[in-house]
Amino acid sequence: MKWDKMRRSENVEDVRGTSTVGRATGVGIGSLVIALLAGAIFGVNPVTVLNTMQGISSAPPSSVRQQPAQNGITDQESEFVKAVLGDTEDTWSAIFKQQLRTSYQPPRLVLFRDGVNSACGMASTASGPFYCPPNQKVYLDMRFFQKIEATAGANADFARAYAIAHEVGHHIQNQLGIASQVKQAQAQSSKSRSNALSVLLELQADCFAGIWGHHTARRGLIGERDVEGAMNAAAQIGDDYIQRRSQGYVVPESFTHGSSKERVRWFNKGLQSGSIQQCDTFAAAGR
């Protein structure tokens, strides 16, 4: 993945030196499955770790200096985040203009360590990456990347980028009014129906992440190996895969993010089409 060729975003807030440990209380749509993923892949107690996500690609470029930053986080890691976020901004600005005839308003991304006080409440490292609709910010504890790297090793770049692109997908849902419609529908639904709506929302965010991958691939910034890694990552964060690894059996009624097959399918749909219209998971489900 040639992330060193991507424009750096200016919409990154680094509060790693000031954040405090807190209890996750409203950390957004994407956080519940991360607890199970941590237990399944990293061997960590899901109750202790409440979140970890996506994975795989190529080694970071050597052109970026690896100097220690505050709290042991390297400049290279924050540069990576700025590069990926900047590329999502450029990509989605063009897509909104071409496909929707409107302007894209990018989210801000907050880098924190240990804990952060967000508009969705206090969140700890255990929250994993999450999007907070009230203030339109993506939150990321950089140690999440370390967990990905522990599993994916030198092939972690696109895994990390995919995680960011997925959360940006939730921001797009917020901007288009999809998230608020789903939240309203969930308030009037049974628990099983609410879970089903969460699944459709997450699958659409996967599809939106795939759209970003489509346009990035067209510019030669990711290759076949990156795409294969993303497919593997999507398969390993399916609710069925995670439940089977963590508890030995699958409960489809409790799914909140979709099965491995569904996540791969919708990520690939966005990746192949590059079209927002192809990501209507709700219509596909017969809503």
N, C-alpha and C positions, 0 to 999 in steps of 0.2 A: 504494500500500500504506500503510495507516494504522497504521504501527508505533508512532506516538506514543501510540496508545490502548491499547497492550499493557502489562501489568504487568511491571516489571523483576524479573529473577531475582536472587536472592542467592547463587546457586551458580556465580558466575564468579570465577575466580582470575586476577589480572593479574600476571604475572611478566615483563613486557616489559623491566623495568629490570634484571633479574637473569639472564635466560637467556643461554646461550652457544651458539656455533655447534658443531654436532655432525654426525656422519654418520648418516643415517637407517638404522636397522637393525631393523626389526620395527615398522613404523609402522602396522600395522593393515590391514584389509580394503580400504579405499577408496582406497589411495594409488597403485597401479600405473598406473591409467588416466590419472591426472592428468599424468604426464610427457608422454604422447602428446598430451593436450589442450593443454598449454602450447605444444608444437611446432606443433600444427595451427591453433590460434586466435591465439596471441600471437606466433608466429614465433620461439619460443625453442627451443634445442636440448633435446629430451626427456631426454637423458642428464644435462644440466646441471640441468634444472628438475624432475625426477621428479613433478610433480603440480600440477594446477589444475582447478577444477571449476565448474560450473553458472552459468546466467545469465539474468536480466532483470527489470525492473519500473519503478516510478515514483520520482520524486525524493524525498529525505529531507525530513521536515517542518522548517520554519524555526523551530519553537518550541524546538528544542534548540540550545543555545549551541555554537558552533564555536570552542572554545579549544584551543590546542595542548596536548597531553599529552606524556608522556615519549616520547622517540625519534620525535617528529614525528607521533604518532598522535593524532587529535582525540578529544575527549570524546564527540562525536557518534557516532563509530564504535563505541566501547565501549558506549554507551547503546543503540545498535541491537542489538548482540549480546545484551545483557541483556534487551531487550524481546522479541526472538524466542525466546530460550531460556525466558523466563518464560511466553510464550504456549504453547510446546510442553509445559511443565510442567502448566499449567492444562488444556490440551486432553487430554493423555494421562492425567492423573489422572482426568478424567471418563470417558474411554473405558475405562480399566481397570476402573473401578467399575461402569460400565453393562454392558460387554460381557464382561468376564472375572471380575467379582465379586471382585476383589482390588485391592491397593493398588499404585500406581505409585511406583517409587523413581527419582527423576530423577538424571541424571548431573551431574557438575560439568564446567564448561568452562574450559579454561586458555588464556588469551591469552598468546602469546609472540612474541618477535621474534628472528630469526636462528637460534636453536636452543633446544632444551629437553631436559631429561633426564626422560623419561617411564618408566613401568613397563614399557613395550615397548622401551626402549632410547633412545639418543640420536636425536633427530630434528632436521633442519634445516628452513629455510624451504622447501626443495625438496619436503618431504614433503606439503605442502598440508594441508588439514583431514583429521584422522583420529581414529578412536575406538580407545581402548586398553582391551580387556576386563579385564585384571588389576586395574586401579584404577578402572574405570568412569568414565573421563574422556574428554571430547572436547577435542582440541587444535587451536588455530587461530592461525596467524600472520596478523596483520591486513593484511600486505602482499598477501595473497591477494585481499582485497577490492579493493585498488588495481588488481590485474590485471583483475578483473571490470569495474571501473569504466572502465578504459581501453578496453574493448571495448563495454560496454553503455551507458556514459555515464550520462545522467540516469535511465535505466531499469534500474538495477542492483539495486534493493532486493529484489525477490522472488527474483532470482538468488542473492543472498547468503543470504537466508532459506532458500531451497531447499537450499543446501549444508549449512547447519546442521541442517535438518530431516532430511536424509539421514543424517548422522552420528548424530543422535539415534535414527534408525531402527535403526542397528546396536546401539545401547544397548538398545533394546527387544528385539531378537533375543537379546542376551546375557541380559537379565532373564528372558525366556521359555524359555531353554535351547536355543533354536534354533541359536545360534552354536556352542555346544559340541558339539552333535550333528553339525553340518556338519564341524567340525574333526576330529572322530573319524572320520567317514566319509572325509574327504580323506586321512587318514593311512593308510587301507587301500585307497586307490584309485590308479589310474593317473594320469598327469599330465593326460590329456585329461578324465578323469572329474572330477578335482580342479578343473580349470578350469571345467567345467560346473556344479559345485556352487557355485563362487565367483560365477558368473553368476546363479544362482538366488538366492543370498544378496543380491547387489547389487540385483537386480530387486525383491526383497521390500522392501529399504530404500527404493527409489524409491516403491513402493506405500505404505509407511508415511508417507513424506513427503507423498504425495498425500492420505492420510487427514487429516493435520494441515491441509493446504490446504482440504479439504472443510469442516472445522469452523470454520476461520478465515473462509472465504467466507460461511458461514451467519451469522456475526456481523457481516458487512459490512466486514471489515478488509482484504479483497483484492477486486479486481474482475476483470472480463473481460479487461482488458488484462494484468493480472498473470498470469492463467491462461494466456493465449496465449503470454506470454513464457516461462513455465515449460515449456510444451510444446516451444517452440523450443529451450530449453536442453537438455531431455531428448533431443531429436533430435541435437543437436550433441555429445553426450558418449557416443553409441553407439560401441562398439568398431569397427564397420564404417566409420562416418563418420571416426573418428579415424585408423584405419589407412590409409584411402584418401587422406586429406589428408597424412599424414606419410610414407607409404612408397609410395603409388601402387597398392597392391593390398590385398586382404582375406584374412586367414587365420582363418576361423571357429573352427578348433580351438584357437586361442590366446586366444579371447575370455575376459575375466574379469569383464566388467560387462554384457554383452548388446548387441545391435544397437540402432540408433536406433529402429527400429520397436518392439522389445520394451520399451525404456525408456519410450517414450511411452505404450505400451499399459498398462504396469503403474502408471506414475504416474497416468494417467487413471483406471485402475480404482479406485485408492484415492481419488482426487479425487471421482469420481462416487458411490461407495458409502459412504465413511466407515466401512467395516467391516473389522475385522481378519481375519475369516473369508474375505473376498474377496481377501486378499493371500497365499494359500498357493501360492506359485510352485512349490513342490516337488510338491504334489499335481497341479498343472496339467501338470507335466512328466512325470507318471507314476511318481513315486518310490514 
